[in-house]
Amino acid sequence: MQDGNALAARLDIGPDEDRTSGSREKGLNRVLHILEFLHTTQRAVGIGDLAKGVNAPRSTTYTLVRELVDAGLLEMAGDGNRVYFGKKLYLYGMDYVRGNDLLRRGRQEVDNLSRETGETSELCMLQSGRYTIVHSSPGTRPFRISSATGLQIPLPWTASGRLLLAGFERAAIEDMVSEDDLLLPDGRRLRLDDFIADIATAKATGHCVTSGLVDAYTKCLAAPVFSAPGKVEATMCLVVPIDTSEAKTGELIALLRGRAASLSIPG
């Protein structure tokens, strides 16, 4: 594993007593910042922009990128002056899918639900304090609802966010939700107290419906997937037109709850 050894050396990872834990942590943190910046940006970027984005010297960023490219974790894109994720990360991701029973079964349920209802269906989880779509299947409607695997959205904007935070103490919620998170895309601002009250309601009812938060044309229906009694591990969601009738909405919620229950750990 020459590539891995070269990267480890660059990060000061190894048994050498002269290497400090601080230098190892700093090198590792810079790599993590690079990966997180690329994930957030969702496109190939130049080294200069990457260095600015992670607040690191250009020379240091260039050296780390070169080592990550050699290790197969990143690849040069376009004219060779931009960088993005490499094939090895894709392979690692597929290993994760194969090894994660909930994600493997959840992807299948999401695809089935989308085919059966004709609506956009999602499997969502909490990642780094954000609602994250881990799998999405588009509906059959002629218009396309914005939904993509890997997309991260502030928790207060979503029905799933209210379920994913069920069981969290108020202090933990306050730590995760910033003032910017409470500002909706249309300029409206949610009150934190109202959001926390919504979380309690979602926990009590076992599902959540939000309308017109991310955009004015859709509403989101979500049901919780439990990894243990009272612990919400994920949600199954449907994104439907905002004018969907109450009767139809009720039918879809019942379907969602049944599918989410089938993915949950009995308890």
PyMOL commands that set and color helices and strands:
alter all, ss='L'
color gray80, all
select helices_A, chain A and resi 2-10+21-41+47-54+58-70+87-99+101-117+155-157+159-164+170-176+180-182+192-205+246-263
alter helices_A, ss='H'
color red, helices_A
select strands_A, chain A and resi 45-46+74-77+82-85+120-127+130-137+152-153+208-211+218-228+231-241
alter strands_A, ss='S'
color yellow, strands_A
deselect
rebuild
show_as cartoon
